[in-house]
Amino acid sequence: MFIHPTRTQLAEIGKRLNLPTIPPESFLSALIDVYTEYPDVEYEDILRDIANCYLEYKDNTFIRKIITGDNKMKPDDTVFGYLYYNDGEYEVCVAIN
C-alpha cells in the first residue's frame, strides 16, 4: 500500500490533480482512504489513475452541487475538497479534511 510516499511523490500527485494548498497529512489520509479497496496500489498506479481521469480533485462545493444542484450555500471550511475516484466499476468520494 502507498502509505509512506516521499515528499516528491506526494507533491507530484498533488500537482497532477491541480490541488490548492492543502496540508500534506490531510491529503495523504484522503488518498489512503480512496485506495482502501486496492491494498497493493503503488505510486505509478495512482499516476495512471490520474492520467485516465479515474482520480480527480473536486473543490469543497462538489457535494453541495450533487445534493442541491447548485453551490449557493457557503462551503464547509473544515473540508479542503474531495478526492473522487470512479473507474466505472468502483466509485468513492473522500473528504480532505
Secondary structure, DSSP 8 states (H G I E B T S, - for coil): ---S--HHHHHHHHHHTT--S--HHHHHHHHHHHTTT-TT--HHHHHHHHHTTSEEEE-TTHHHHHHHS---S---TT--EEEEEE-SS-EEEEEE-
